[in-house]
Amino acid sequence: MENQAQRIKALRKEKGFTQQKLADLCGVKRPAVSQWEADPRVKITGHNLSKLCRALEVSSSFILEGKEA
């Protein structure tokens, strides 16, 4: 997986989550998840990043850089 957007989408699909399910777990609206998956330039920070990592069961360094913690 080359970039953040691709990693998020692949992890979501591995978990069997829809964009809406992931949005619900992260406390955001579905368009936010769609944007995270579509645009690798989107900055996901703070609380949203923490919730995303928890939902996908990965580290922030994996989401942002593709590196295992």
mmCIF file of the N, C-alpha and C atoms, coordinates in Angstrom:
data_MODEL
# 
_entry.id   MODEL 
# 
loop_
_atom_site.group_PDB 
_atom_site.id 
_atom_site.type_symbol 
_atom_site.label_atom_id 
_atom_site.label_alt_id 
_atom_site.label_comp_id 
_atom_site.label_asym_id 
_atom_site.label_entity_id 
_atom_site.label_seq_id 
_atom_site.pdbx_PDB_ins_code 
_atom_site.Cartn_x 
_atom_site.Cartn_y 
_atom_site.Cartn_z 
_atom_site.occupancy 
_atom_site.B_iso_or_equiv 
_atom_site.pdbx_formal_charge 
_atom_site.auth_seq_id 
_atom_site.auth_comp_id 
_atom_site.auth_asym_id 
_atom_site.auth_atom_id 
_atom_site.pdbx_PDB_model_num 
ATOM 1   N N  . MET A 1 1  ? 0.846   -1.174 0.000  1.00 0.00 ? 1  MET A N  1 
ATOM 2   C CA . MET A 1 1  ? 0.000   0.000  0.000  1.00 0.00 ? 1  MET A CA 1 
ATOM 3   C C  . MET A 1 1  ? 0.889   1.234  0.000  1.00 0.00 ? 1  MET A C  1 
ATOM 4   N N  . GLU A 1 2  ? 0.710   2.055  -0.976 1.00 0.00 ? 2  GLU A N  1 
ATOM 5   C CA . GLU A 1 2  ? 1.639   3.150  -1.199 1.00 0.00 ? 2  GLU A CA 1 
ATOM 6   C C  . GLU A 1 2  ? 1.394   4.392  -0.355 1.00 0.00 ? 2  GLU A C  1 
ATOM 7   N N  . ASN A 1 3  ? 0.151   4.727  -0.108 1.00 0.00 ? 3  ASN A N  1 
ATOM 8   C CA . ASN A 1 3  ? -0.083  5.979  0.610  1.00 0.00 ? 3  ASN A CA 1 
ATOM 9   C C  . ASN A 1 3  ? -1.156  5.818  1.682  1.00 0.00 ? 3  ASN A C  1 
ATOM 10  N N  . GLN A 1 4  ? -1.300  6.857  2.458  1.00 0.00 ? 4  GLN A N  1 
ATOM 11  C CA . GLN A 1 4  ? -2.233  6.863  3.584  1.00 0.00 ? 4  GLN A CA 1 
ATOM 12  C C  . GLN A 1 4  ? -3.656  6.513  3.144  1.00 0.00 ? 4  GLN A C  1 
ATOM 13  N N  . ALA A 1 5  ? -4.125  7.106  2.060  1.00 0.00 ? 5  ALA A N  1 
ATOM 14  C CA . ALA A 1 5  ? -5.487  6.862  1.588  1.00 0.00 ? 5  ALA A CA 1 
ATOM 15  C C  . ALA A 1 5  ? -5.687  5.390  1.231  1.00 0.00 ? 5  ALA A C  1 
ATOM 16  N N  . GLN A 1 6  ? -4.724  4.809  0.536  1.00 0.00 ? 6  GLN A N  1 
ATOM 17  C CA . GLN A 1 6  ? -4.818  3.398  0.162  1.00 0.00 ? 6  GLN A CA 1 
ATOM 18  C C  . GLN A 1 6  ? -4.780  2.495  1.391  1.00 0.00 ? 6  GLN A C  1 
ATOM 19  N N  . ARG A 1 7  ? -3.960  2.842  2.365  1.00 0.00 ? 7  ARG A N  1 
ATOM 20  C CA . ARG A 1 7  ? -3.880  2.037  3.592  1.00 0.00 ? 7  ARG A CA 1 
ATOM 21  C C  . ARG A 1 7  ? -5.201  2.062  4.347  1.00 0.00 ? 7  ARG A C  1 
ATOM 22  N N  . ILE A 1 8  ? -5.800  3.229  4.472  1.00 0.00 ? 8  ILE A N  1 
ATOM 23  C CA . ILE A 1 8  ? -7.071  3.340  5.191  1.00 0.00 ? 8  ILE A CA 1 
ATOM 24  C C  . ILE A 1 8  ? -8.140  2.509  4.497  1.00 0.00 ? 8  ILE A C  1 
ATOM 25  N N  . LYS A 1 9  ? -8.242  2.639  3.190  1.00 0.00 ? 9  LYS A N  1 
ATOM 26  C CA . LYS A 1 9  ? -9.263  1.898  2.443  1.00 0.00 ? 9  LYS A CA 1 
ATOM 27  C C  . LYS A 1 9  ? -9.044  0.395  2.557  1.00 0.00 ? 9  LYS A C  1 
ATOM 28  N N  . ALA A 1 10 ? -7.807  -0.050 2.400  1.00 0.00 ? 10 ALA A N  1 
ATOM 29  C CA . ALA A 1 10 ? -7.509  -1.483 2.477  1.00 0.00 ? 10 ALA A CA 1 
ATOM 30  C C  . ALA A 1 10 ? -7.802  -2.029 3.872  1.00 0.00 ? 10 ALA A C  1 
ATOM 31  N N  . LEU A 1 11 ? -7.418  -1.296 4.904  1.00 0.00 ? 11 LEU A N  1 
ATOM 32  C CA . LEU A 1 11 ? -7.677  -1.742 6.276  1.00 0.00 ? 11 LEU A CA 1 
ATOM 33  C C  . LEU A 1 11 ? -9.171  -1.791 6.569  1.00 0.00 ? 11 LEU A C  1 
ATOM 34  N N  . ARG A 1 12 ? -9.893  -0.797 6.092  1.00 0.00 ? 12 ARG A N  1 
ATOM 35  C CA . ARG A 1 12 ? -11.352 -0.784 6.292  1.00 0.00 ? 12 ARG A CA 1 
ATOM 36  C C  . ARG A 1 12 ? -11.982 -2.013 5.652  1.00 0.00 ? 12 ARG A C  1 
ATOM 37  N N  . LYS A 1 13 ? -11.560 -2.317 4.435  1.00 0.00 ? 13 LYS A N  1 
ATOM 38  C CA . LYS A 1 13 ? -12.115 -3.480 3.736  1.00 0.00 ? 13 LYS A CA 1 
ATOM 39  C C  . LYS A 1 13 ? -11.723 -4.785 4.420  1.00 0.00 ? 13 LYS A C  1 
ATOM 40  N N  . GLU A 1 14 ? -10.485 -4.865 4.921  1.00 0.00 ? 14 GLU A N  1 
ATOM 41  C CA . GLU A 1 14 ? -10.047 -6.058 5.660  1.00 0.00 ? 14 GLU A CA 1 
ATOM 42  C C  . GLU A 1 14 ? -10.932 -6.313 6.871  1.00 0.00 ? 14 GLU A C  1 
ATOM 43  N N  . LYS A 1 15 ? -11.353 -5.241 7.524  1.00 0.00 ? 15 LYS A N  1 
ATOM 44  C CA . LYS A 1 15 ? -12.207 -5.354 8.710  1.00 0.00 ? 15 LYS A CA 1 
ATOM 45  C C  . LYS A 1 15 ? -13.663 -5.630 8.340  1.00 0.00 ? 15 LYS A C  1 
ATOM 46  N N  . GLY A 1 16 ? -13.990 -5.486 7.056  1.00 0.00 ? 16 GLY A N  1 
ATOM 47  C CA . GLY A 1 16 ? -15.367 -5.691 6.623  1.00 0.00 ? 16 GLY A CA 1 
ATOM 48  C C  . GLY A 1 16 ? -16.279 -4.521 6.948  1.00 0.00 ? 16 GLY A C  1 
ATOM 49  N N  . PHE A 1 17 ? -15.681 -3.338 7.136  1.00 0.00 ? 17 PHE A N  1 
ATOM 50  C CA . PHE A 1 17 ? -16.448 -2.143 7.474  1.00 0.00 ? 17 PHE A CA 1 
ATOM 51  C C  . PHE A 1 17 ? -16.873 -1.409 6.208  1.00 0.00 ? 17 PHE A C  1 
ATOM 52  N N  . THR A 1 18 ? -18.069 -0.854 6.241  1.00 0.00 ? 18 THR A N  1 
ATOM 53  C CA . THR A 1 18 ? -18.458 0.120  5.227  1.00 0.00 ? 18 THR A CA 1 
ATOM 54  C C  . THR A 1 18 ? -17.857 1.461  5.637  1.00 0.00 ? 18 THR A C  1 
ATOM 55  N N  . GLN A 1 19 ? -17.891 2.417  4.721  1.00 0.00 ? 19 GLN A N  1 
ATOM 56  C CA . GLN A 1 19 ? -17.435 3.754  5.095  1.00 0.00 ? 19 GLN A CA 1 
ATOM 57  C C  . GLN A 1 19 ? -18.293 4.302  6.228  1.00 0.00 ? 19 GLN A C  1 
ATOM 58  N N  . GLN A 1 20 ? -19.591 4.012  6.188  1.00 0.00 ? 20 GLN A N  1 
ATOM 59  C CA . GLN A 1 20 ? -20.481 4.505  7.239  1.00 0.00 ? 20 GLN A CA 1 
ATOM 60  C C  . GLN A 1 20 ? -20.138 3.890  8.586  1.00 0.00 ? 20 GLN A C  1 
ATOM 61  N N  . LYS A 1 21 ? -19.849 2.594  8.620  1.00 0.00 ? 21 LYS A N  1 
ATOM 62  C CA . LYS A 1 21 ? -19.491 1.927  9.876  1.00 0.00 ? 21 LYS A CA 1 
ATOM 63  C C  . LYS A 1 21 ? -18.209 2.530  10.456 1.00 0.00 ? 21 LYS A C  1 
ATOM 64  N N  . LEU A 1 22 ? -17.202 2.739  9.601  1.00 0.00 ? 22 LEU A N  1 
ATOM 65  C CA . LEU A 1 22 ? -15.960 3.337  10.075 1.00 0.00 ? 22 LEU A CA 1 
ATOM 66  C C  . LEU A 1 22 ? -16.205 4.762  10.568 1.00 0.00 ? 22 LEU A C  1 
ATOM 67  N N  . ALA A 1 23 ? -17.023 5.501  9.851  1.00 0.00 ? 23 ALA A N  1 
ATOM 68  C CA . ALA A 1 23 ? -17.361 6.863  10.281 1.00 0.00 ? 23 ALA A CA 1 
ATOM 69  C C  . ALA A 1 23 ? -18.021 6.846  11.657 1.00 0.00 ? 23 ALA A C  1 
ATOM 70  N N  . ASP A 1 24 ? -18.946 5.918  11.860 1.00 0.00 ? 24 ASP A N  1 
ATOM 71  C CA . ASP A 1 24 ? -19.626 5.812  13.155 1.00 0.00 ? 24 ASP A CA 1 
ATOM 72  C C  . ASP A 1 24 ? -18.628 5.502  14.268 1.00 0.00 ? 24 ASP A C  1 
ATOM 73  N N  . LEU A 1 25 ? -17.696 4.586  14.008 1.00 0.00 ? 25 LEU A N  1 
ATOM 74  C CA . LEU A 1 25 ? -16.692 4.218  15.006 1.00 0.00 ? 25 LEU A CA 1 
ATOM 75  C C  . LEU A 1 25 ? -15.760 5.385  15.338 1.00 0.00 ? 25 LEU A C  1 
ATOM 76  N N  . CYS A 1 26 ? -15.532 6.249  14.347 1.00 0.00 ? 26 CYS A N  1 
ATOM 77  C CA . CYS A 1 26 ? -14.617 7.377  14.528 1.00 0.00 ? 26 CYS A CA 1 
ATOM 78  C C  . CYS A 1 26 ? -15.326 8.654  14.976 1.00 0.00 ? 26 CYS A C  1 
ATOM 79  N N  . GLY A 1 27 ? -16.645 8.634  14.974 1.00 0.00 ? 27 GLY A N  1 
ATOM 80  C CA . GLY A 1 27 ? -17.385 9.823  15.382 1.00 0.00 ? 27 GLY A CA 1 
ATOM 81  C C  . GLY A 1 27 ? -17.344 10.946 14.362 1.00 0.00 ? 27 GLY A C  1 
ATOM 82  N N  . VAL A 1 28 ? -17.258 10.564 13.086 1.00 0.00 ? 28 VAL A N  1 
ATOM 83  C CA . VAL A 1 28 ? -17.259 11.553 12.002 1.00 0.00 ? 28 VAL A CA 1 
ATOM 84  C C  . VAL A 1 28 ? -18.366 11.198 11.016 1.00 0.00 ? 28 VAL A C  1 
ATOM 85  N N  . LYS A 1 29 ? -18.580 12.054 10.044 1.00 0.00 ? 29 LYS A N  1 
ATOM 86  C CA . LYS A 1 29 ? -19.572 11.776 9.005  1.00 0.00 ? 29 LYS A CA 1 
ATOM 87  C C  . LYS A 1 29 ? -18.918 10.969 7.880  1.00 0.00 ? 29 LYS A C  1 
ATOM 88  N N  . ARG A 1 30 ? -19.738 10.211 7.150  1.00 0.00 ? 30 ARG A N  1 
ATOM 89  C CA . ARG A 1 30 ? -19.222 9.350  6.092  1.00 0.00 ? 30 ARG A CA 1 
ATOM 90  C C  . ARG A 1 30 ? -18.387 10.102 5.056  1.00 0.00 ? 30 ARG A C  1 
ATOM 91  N N  . PRO A 1 31 ? -18.754 11.326 4.652  1.00 0.00 ? 31 PRO A N  1 
ATOM 92  C CA . PRO A 1 31 ? -17.913 12.030 3.681  1.00 0.00 ? 31 PRO A CA 1 
ATOM 93  C C  . PRO A 1 31 ? -16.474 12.246 4.154  1.00 0.00 ? 31 PRO A C  1 
ATOM 94  N N  . ALA A 1 32 ? -16.262 12.337 5.459  1.00 0.00 ? 32 ALA A N  1 
ATOM 95  C CA . ALA A 1 32 ? -14.891 12.481 5.972  1.00 0.00 ? 32 ALA A CA 1 
ATOM 96  C C  . ALA A 1 32 ? -14.085 11.229 5.658  1.00 0.00 ? 32 ALA A C  1 
ATOM 97  N N  . VAL A 1 33 ? -14.675 10.060 5.892  1.00 0.00 ? 33 VAL A N  1 
ATOM 98  C CA . VAL A 1 33 ? -13.984 8.803  5.593  1.00 0.00 ? 33 VAL A CA 1 
ATOM 99  C C  . VAL A 1 33 ? -13.729 8.699  4.096  1.00 0.00 ? 33 VAL A C  1 
ATOM 100 N N  . SER A 1 34 ? -14.703 9.075  3.300  1.00 0.00 ? 34 SER A N  1 
ATOM 101 C CA . SER A 1 34 ? -14.541 9.055  1.848  1.00 0.00 ? 34 SER A CA 1 
ATOM 102 C C  . SER A 1 34 ? -13.369 9.932  1.423  1.00 0.00 ? 34 SER A C  1 
ATOM 103 N N  . GLN A 1 35 ? -13.247 11.096 2.032  1.00 0.00 ? 35 GLN A N  1 
ATOM 104 C CA . GLN A 1 35 ? -12.141 12.003 1.712  1.00 0.00 ? 35 GLN A CA 1 
ATOM 105 C C  . GLN A 1 35 ? -10.808 11.414 2.158  1.00 0.00 ? 35 GLN A C  1 
ATOM 106 N N  . TRP A 1 36 ? -10.769 10.795 3.349  1.00 0.00 ? 36 TRP A N  1 
ATOM 107 C CA . TRP A 1 36 ? -9.536  10.159 3.826  1.00 0.00 ? 36 TRP A CA 1 
ATOM 108 C C  . TRP A 1 36 ? -9.055  9.108  2.839  1.00 0.00 ? 36 TRP A C  1 
ATOM 109 N N  . GLU A 1 37 ? -10.012 8.374  2.243  1.00 0.00 ? 37 GLU A N  1 
ATOM 110 C CA . GLU A 1 37 ? -9.656  7.288  1.326  1.00 0.00 ? 37 GLU A CA 1 
ATOM 111 C C  . GLU A 1 37 ? -9.346  7.779  -0.085 1.00 0.00 ? 37 GLU A C  1 
ATOM 112 N N  . ALA A 1 38 ? -9.819  8.958  -0.434 1.00 0.00 ? 38 ALA A N  1 
ATOM 113 C CA . ALA A 1 38 ? -9.665  9.447  -1.801 1.00 0.00 ? 38 ALA A CA 1 
ATOM 114 C C  . ALA A 1 38 ? -8.453  10.349 -1.998 1.00 0.00 ? 38 ALA A C  1 
ATOM 115 N N  . ASP A 1 39 ? -8.049  11.048 -0.952 1.00 0.00 ? 39 ASP A N  1 
ATOM 116 C CA . ASP A 1 39 ? -7.003  12.061 -1.103 1.00 0.00 ? 39 ASP A CA 1 
ATOM 117 C C  . ASP A 1 39 ? -5.868  11.821 -0.112 1.00 0.00 ? 39 ASP A C  1 
ATOM 118 N N  . PRO A 1 40 ? -4.731  11.314 -0.591 1.00 0.00 ? 40 PRO A N  1 
ATOM 119 C CA . PRO A 1 40 ? -3.616  11.032 0.314  1.00 0.00 ? 40 PRO A CA 1 
ATOM 120 C C  . PRO A 1 40 ? -3.010  12.286 0.945  1.00 0.00 ? 40 PRO A C  1 
ATOM 121 N N  . ARG A 1 41 ? -3.393  13.466 0.461  1.00 0.00 ? 41 ARG A N  1 
ATOM 122 C CA . ARG A 1 41 ? -2.855  14.713 1.021  1.00 0.00 ? 41 ARG A CA 1 
ATOM 123 C C  . ARG A 1 41 ? -3.631  15.188 2.241  1.00 0.00 ? 41 ARG A C  1 
ATOM 124 N N  . VAL A 1 42 ? -4.779  14.565 2.509  1.00 0.00 ? 42 VAL A N  1 
ATOM 125 C CA . VAL A 1 42 ? -5.597  14.960 3.657  1.00 0.00 ? 42 VAL A CA 1 
ATOM 126 C C  . VAL A 1 42 ? -4.835  14.683 4.947  1.00 0.00 ? 42 VAL A C  1 
ATOM 127 N N  . LYS A 1 43 ? -4.800  15.666 5.816  1.00 0.00 ? 43 LYS A N  1 
ATOM 128 C CA . LYS A 1 43 ? -4.136  15.523 7.114  1.00 0.00 ? 43 LYS A CA 1 
ATOM 129 C C  . LYS A 1 43 ? -5.159  15.038 8.143  1.00 0.00 ? 43 LYS A C  1 
ATOM 130 N N  . ILE A 1 44 ? -4.901  13.878 8.710  1.00 0.00 ? 44 ILE A N  1 
ATOM 131 C CA . ILE A 1 44 ? -5.750  13.350 9.778  1.00 0.00 ? 44 ILE A CA 1 
ATOM 132 C C  . ILE A 1 44 ? -4.951  13.506 11.062 1.00 0.00 ? 44 ILE A C  1 
ATOM 133 N N  . THR A 1 45 ? -5.470  14.289 11.976 1.00 0.00 ? 45 THR A N  1 
ATOM 134 C CA . THR A 1 45 ? -4.692  14.585 13.178 1.00 0.00 ? 45 THR A CA 1 
ATOM 135 C C  . THR A 1 45 ? -5.519  14.373 14.438 1.00 0.00 ? 45 THR A C  1 
ATOM 136 N N  . GLY A 1 46 ? -4.829  14.425 15.548 1.00 0.00 ? 46 GLY A N  1 
ATOM 137 C CA . GLY A 1 46 ? -5.451  14.448 16.863 1.00 0.00 ? 46 GLY A CA 1 
ATOM 138 C C  . GLY A 1 46 ? -6.454  13.356 17.130 1.00 0.00 ? 46 GLY A C  1 
ATOM 139 N N  . HIS A 1 47 ? -7.610  13.792 17.583 1.00 0.00 ? 47 HIS A N  1 
ATOM 140 C CA . HIS A 1 47 ? -8.658  12.886 18.032 1.00 0.00 ? 47 HIS A CA 1 
ATOM 141 C C  . HIS A 1 47 ? -9.123  11.962 16.903 1.00 0.00 ? 47 HIS A C  1 
ATOM 142 N N  . ASN A 1 48 ? -9.279  12.497 15.692 1.00 0.00 ? 48 ASN A N  1 
ATOM 143 C CA . ASN A 1 48 ? -9.723  11.669 14.567 1.00 0.00 ? 48 ASN A CA 1 
ATOM 144 C C  . ASN A 1 48 ? -8.715  10.569 14.253 1.00 0.00 ? 48 ASN A C  1 
ATOM 145 N N  . LEU A 1 49 ? -7.446  10.901 14.280 1.00 0.00 ? 49 LEU A N  1 
ATOM 146 C CA . LEU A 1 49 ? -6.411  9.904  14.009 1.00 0.00 ? 49 LEU A CA 1 
ATOM 147 C C  . LEU A 1 49 ? -6.420  8.824  15.086 1.00 0.00 ? 49 LEU A C  1 
ATOM 148 N N  . SER A 1 50 ? -6.562  9.231  16.317 1.00 0.00 ? 50 SER A N  1 
ATOM 149 C CA . SER A 1 50 ? -6.602  8.281  17.427 1.00 0.00 ? 50 SER A CA 1 
ATOM 150 C C  . SER A 1 50 ? -7.776  7.317  17.285 1.00 0.00 ? 50 SER A C  1 
ATOM 151 N N  . LYS A 1 51 ? -8.951  7.843  16.981 1.00 0.00 ? 51 LYS A N  1 
ATOM 152 C CA . LYS A 1 51 ? -10.135 6.994  16.816 1.00 0.00 ? 51 LYS A CA 1 
ATOM 153 C C  . LYS A 1 51 ? -10.007 6.093  15.597 1.00 0.00 ? 51 LYS A C  1 
ATOM 154 N N  . LEU A 1 52 ? -9.433  6.609  14.520 1.00 0.00 ? 52 LEU A N  1 
ATOM 155 C CA . LEU A 1 52 ? -9.233  5.804  13.317 1.00 0.00 ? 52 LEU A CA 1 
ATOM 156 C C  . LEU A 1 52 ? -8.303  4.633  13.608 1.00 0.00 ? 52 LEU A C  1 
ATOM 157 N N  . CYS A 1 53 ? -7.221  4.902  14.300 1.00 0.00 ? 53 CYS A N  1 
ATOM 158 C CA . CYS A 1 53 ? -6.265  3.840  14.650 1.00 0.00 ? 53 CYS A CA 1 
ATOM 159 C C  . CYS A 1 53 ? -6.910  2.789  15.540 1.00 0.00 ? 53 CYS A C  1 
ATOM 160 N N  . ARG A 1 54 ? -7.704  3.235  16.494 1.00 0.00 ? 54 ARG A N  1 
ATOM 161 C CA . ARG A 1 54 ? -8.396  2.300  17.380 1.00 0.00 ? 54 ARG A CA 1 
ATOM 162 C C  . ARG A 1 54 ? -9.361  1.424  16.582 1.00 0.00 ? 54 ARG A C  1 
ATOM 163 N N  . ALA A 1 55 ? -10.130 2.031  15.695 1.00 0.00 ? 55 ALA A N  1 
ATOM 164 C CA . ALA A 1 55 ? -11.121 1.289  14.912 1.00 0.00 ? 55 ALA A CA 1 
ATOM 165 C C  . ALA A 1 55 ? -10.461 0.266  13.989 1.00 0.00 ? 55 ALA A C  1 
ATOM 166 N N  . LEU A 1 56 ? -9.319  0.644  13.406 1.00 0.00 ? 56 LEU A N  1 
ATOM 167 C CA . LEU A 1 56 ? -8.643  -0.240 12.450 1.00 0.00 ? 56 LEU A CA 1 
ATOM 168 C C  . LEU A 1 56 ? -7.577  -1.114 13.109 1.00 0.00 ? 56 LEU A C  1 
ATOM 169 N N  . GLU A 1 57 ? -7.347  -0.883 14.401 1.00 0.00 ? 57 GLU A N  1 
ATOM 170 C CA . GLU A 1 57 ? -6.386  -1.662 15.192 1.00 0.00 ? 57 GLU A CA 1 
ATOM 171 C C  . GLU A 1 57 ? -4.971  -1.614 14.613 1.00 0.00 ? 57 GLU A C  1 
ATOM 172 N N  . VAL A 1 58 ? -4.539  -0.389 14.314 1.00 0.00 ? 58 VAL A N  1 
ATOM 173 C CA . VAL A 1 58 ? -3.177  -0.160 13.822 1.00 0.00 ? 58 VAL A CA 1 
ATOM 174 C C  . VAL A 1 58 ? -2.614  1.089  14.498 1.00 0.00 ? 58 VAL A C  1 
ATOM 175 N N  . SER A 1 59 ? -1.316  1.283  14.348 1.00 0.00 ? 59 SER A N  1 
ATOM 176 C CA . SER A 1 59 ? -0.669  2.463  14.922 1.00 0.00 ? 59 SER A CA 1 
ATOM 177 C C  . SER A 1 59 ? -0.819  3.666  13.990 1.00 0.00 ? 59 SER A C  1 
ATOM 178 N N  . SER A 1 60 ? -0.635  4.838  14.560 1.00 0.00 ? 60 SER A N  1 
ATOM 179 C CA . SER A 1 60 ? -0.686  6.047  13.738 1.00 0.00 ? 60 SER A CA 1 
ATOM 180 C C  . SER A 1 60 ? 0.462   6.070  12.739 1.00 0.00 ? 60 SER A C  1 
ATOM 181 N N  . SER A 1 61 ? 1.610   5.522  13.108 1.00 0.00 ? 61 SER A N  1 
ATOM 182 C CA . SER A 1 61 ? 2.733   5.503  12.168 1.00 0.00 ? 61 SER A CA 1 
ATOM 183 C C  . SER A 1 61 ? 2.424   4.618  10.966 1.00 0.00 ? 61 SER A C  1 
ATOM 184 N N  . PHE A 1 62 ? 1.616   3.586  11.162 1.00 0.00 ? 62 PHE A N  1 
ATOM 185 C CA . PHE A 1 62 ? 1.240   2.758  10.013 1.00 0.00 ? 62 PHE A CA 1 
ATOM 186 C C  . PHE A 1 62 ? 0.284   3.518  9.100  1.00 0.00 ? 62 PHE A C  1 
ATOM 187 N N  . ILE A 1 63 ? -0.699  4.189  9.682  1.00 0.00 ? 63 ILE A N  1 
ATOM 188 C CA . ILE A 1 63 ? -1.642  4.968  8.868  1.00 0.00 ? 63 ILE A CA 1 
ATOM 189 C C  . ILE A 1 63 ? -0.902  6.056  8.094  1.00 0.00 ? 63 ILE A C  1 
ATOM 190 N N  . LEU A 1 64 ? -0.082  6.827  8.790  1.00 0.00 ? 64 LEU A N  1 
ATOM 191 C CA . LEU A 1 64 ? 0.541   7.999  8.186  1.00 0.00 ? 64 LEU A CA 1 
ATOM 192 C C  . LEU A 1 64 ? 1.739   7.678  7.304  1.00 0.00 ? 64 LEU A C  1 
ATOM 193 N N  . GLU A 1 65 ? 2.527   6.678  7.682  1.00 0.00 ? 65 GLU A N  1 
ATOM 194 C CA . GLU A 1 65 ? 3.791   6.428  6.986  1.00 0.00 ? 65 GLU A CA 1 
ATOM 195 C C  . GLU A 1 65 ? 3.947   5.014  6.446  1.00 0.00 ? 65 GLU A C  1 
ATOM 196 N N  . GLY A 1 66 ? 3.045   4.118  6.818  1.00 0.00 ? 66 GLY A N  1 
ATOM 197 C CA . GLY A 1 66 ? 3.163   2.735  6.377  1.00 0.00 ? 66 GLY A CA 1 
ATOM 198 C C  . GLY A 1 66 ? 4.175   1.938  7.174  1.00 0.00 ? 66 GLY A C  1 
ATOM 199 N N  . LYS A 1 67 ? 4.571   2.471  8.337  1.00 0.00 ? 67 LYS A N  1 
ATOM 200 C CA . LYS A 1 67 ? 5.575   1.805  9.175  1.00 0.00 ? 67 LYS A CA 1 
ATOM 201 C C  . LYS A 1 67 ? 4.897   1.144  10.361 1.00 0.00 ? 67 LYS A C  1 
ATOM 202 N N  . GLU A 1 68 ? 5.302   -0.078 10.642 1.00 0.00 ? 68 GLU A N  1 
ATOM 203 C CA . GLU A 1 68 ? 4.803   -0.772 11.827 1.00 0.00 ? 68 GLU A CA 1 
ATOM 204 C C  . GLU A 1 68 ? 5.430   -0.146 13.060 1.00 0.00 ? 68 GLU A C  1 
ATOM 205 N N  . ALA A 1 69 ? 4.649   -0.020 14.104 1.00 0.00 ? 69 ALA A N  1 
ATOM 206 C CA . ALA A 1 69 ? 5.170   0.565  15.352 1.00 0.00 ? 69 ALA A CA 1 
ATOM 207 C C  . ALA A 1 69 ? 5.952   -0.460 16.136 1.00 0.00 ? 69 ALA A C  1 
# 
